[in-house]
């Protein structure tokens, strides 16, 4: 009974991660709480992570090439503001996607590899954004341009992760 209560507490704390707005690495214990369950229970809990992950992914993929189209005709300032808001929403969706994807890993090695890949990608993203800002450092269009690059980087990474971990998401 105590073991069941412990598993419930760990799972309850991880299901709250659906609402997080920043990507955070889960612990090995959080994943073990899922993969250590009986198969039917594990399938049930894994399903709770798939829906928010798939929704966040679909929302961002649907926006590729469509961000702020109306605002682009209204001038640079409305476009820049819109791109900033699109970036905020993309960050929220990415956090939901990544945080839930971790809970779908099949074992500790896969989780560790995903987290290492994420750290490498974050460094790459930071470097790409630094290059973006240095190539267009001034002017009213700079923030809109940087927003476009950022959304492209983030969505491409989501696409990569979906391709790599698609089997985890599907099962």
N, C-alpha and C positions, 0 to 999 in steps of 0.2 A: 504494500500500500504506500509506504514512504517513497519507494522508487517511482511509483506512478505519479505521486504528487510532485516529485522533483522534475520529472519529465514534463508534466503539465506546466510548471512554473517556467521552465526553460523555453518551452514552446510558446507560451503566452508572451514572454518577453520578446521573442523573435517575431511573432506575428505583428507586433506593434511597429516593426520596422517598415511596414508598408507605407506609412505616412511620413517617413523621414525625407528630408529634402537634400541631404548630402550623402554621398556614397561612404559607407563605413564597412570595414572588414569585420566579418563575424568571427567568433572564436571557434576553435575546433570542437568545443563542448556543445555549442549551439547546433552545429551540423550533426554531431554524434547523437544528439537527442532525436533527430529525425531518422538517420540511417540505422539507429539502434532499435527502432520500433518494429513490431511485427509488420509484415508486408502490407496487409490491408490498412493498418493504421498509418503507415508511412505514405501510402498512396493518397490517403485522405488529406494528410497534412501537406504533402507536396502540392496538391491541387490548390491549396489556399495561396501558394506563392506564385502559381502560374498565371492566374487571372490578372492581378495587378501588373505583373511583368509584361504580359502580352498587350494589355491596354496601353501602357506607357510606350511600348515599342511601336504599336500601330499608330498612336497619336503622332509620334515624331516622324515616322516614315511617311505619313499622309501629308506632312507639311514640307517635305523636300521640294525645293524650287517654288514654293508658294508663300513663303513668309513675306508679310508686309507689302503685298502687291498693291493694294489700294493706297497705302501710305506713300509709296514711292512716287505717286503722281501728285502728292500734296506738298512736296518739298522735303528738304534734307532733315529738318528737325523732327517732323512727325515720323519719318522713316527711322531715324536713329532711336527715337523713343520706342517705337514698335519693335525694332530689333533687340533692344535691351530687354523688353518684356518677353520676347520670344526666347531669349537666352535664359531668363529666369525659369520659364516653363520647361525648357529643355533640360536644365539642371535638375529640376524636380523629377521629371520623367526619367532621366538617367539614373538618379539615385534609387528610384523605385525599381527600375530595371535591374541594376547591378546588385542592390541589396537582396532582392528576391532570387536572382540568379545564383547567388552563393548558396542559398538554401536548397537548390536543386542539384548541387554537386553529388556525385555518387560515392565519393570517398574523400578522405583527408588529403590525399595527394592531389586530387583534382582541385580541391579548394585552394590549397597552397599555390598551385600553378596559376589558377585564376587570379589570386591576389597579387602574385608576383607580376603577372601580365598587366594588371591594373596599375601597379606602381610604375612600371616601365612606360605604359601609355600616358599616365599623368605627366611624367617628365617630358615625353615627346610633345604632348599638347602644350605644355608650358613653353617649350622651345619654339614650337610653331607659332604660338601667339606672340612671342618676343620678336620673331622674324616679321610677323605681320605688322606689329606696331612700328618696327624700324623701317619697314618699306613704305609706310604711309603714316608718318608721325604727326603731321599737321593737317589742318583743313577741316571743314565741316563734315566731310564725308568719311573721315578716318574711323569714327566709332561705328558707323554703319558697315563699313568694309570689314572691320575687325569682327563685328557681330556675325556677318555672313561666313567668315572663315571659321569662327568658333562653332557655329551650328553645323557646318560641314564636317568638321573634325569629330564632334560629338556624335552626330548621326552615323557617320561612317564607322565609328568605333562600336556603336550599338549594332550595326549591321554585321561587323566582324564577329562580335560576341554571339550574335544569333546564329551565324554560320558555324562557328566553332562548337557552341554548346546546344545546337538545335536538338540533338538527340535527348539531352537532359530536359529540355523544355517540352518536348513531345511526349516523353514517357510519363 
